[in-house]
Amino acid sequence: MKLSARNQLPGTVVSITHGEAIANVELNVAGQRLVASITVEAVQQLGLEPGKEIVAVIKASDVMVGVA
């Protein structure tokens, strides 16, 4: 599949924490921890499980940074 999004980061699923509707999918992307919140249905449809190779596609209109 080809996408127009430029921020495509290959990685591996580390763990999945399921809620009722949303799952937090922890990824290892080049040694960095990245967490994606997606639907439980999407986890099932994509066949996600620890160790699976994935591509994280990041498409955001805003990035916020704060300091204490």
N, C-alpha and C positions, 0 to 999 in steps of 0.2 A: 504494500500500500504506500502510495506517495502522499505526503501532506505538505501544505504550504508553510506550516509552522517551522521556524528555524531552530527553536530550542528543543532539540531531540537528543536525549541523553540515554545511552545504553546502560543497563544495569541489571541487577539481580534482586529478586524478592527475598527479603530476609525473614519477615514474619507478617502475619495478618491478624489483626484484632477485630473480631466481628461484633457489631452492635446489632440492634434490631433491624435498622435500615441501612446504616452506613458502616463501612469497614475502613480501618486505617491500615494501609499497606506500607510497611517499612521497606525501603529499597536501599541497596548499596550501589551508589553511582560513583565510580572512580574513587572508592574509599571514603566517600562522603555519605552521611545518612540523609535520606530524603523520605518524607512521609506524604503519601497521597491519600486523601479521603474520597472514597468512591462508594457507590452503592454495593450492597451485598450481592445483588443480582448481577452487577458487572463483574465482580470477583468470580462468580460461578460461570458466567458466559465466557470469560477469558481463560478460565481454567487456571487461575493464579494459585500458586502454592510456593512455599519456601524452596529456593534453589532455581526457580524458573527464570530464564532470561527474558527481559522486557525492554521496552523503550519508553522512557518517561517523556511525554510531550507537554511542554509548558507553554501555555498561551494565556497571558494575563495583561490586563490593561493598566494595572497599578501594582507597584511594589512599594511597601511602606517600611521605613526604618525608624526606630525610636531609640533613644538613650535614656538611662535613668538618671 
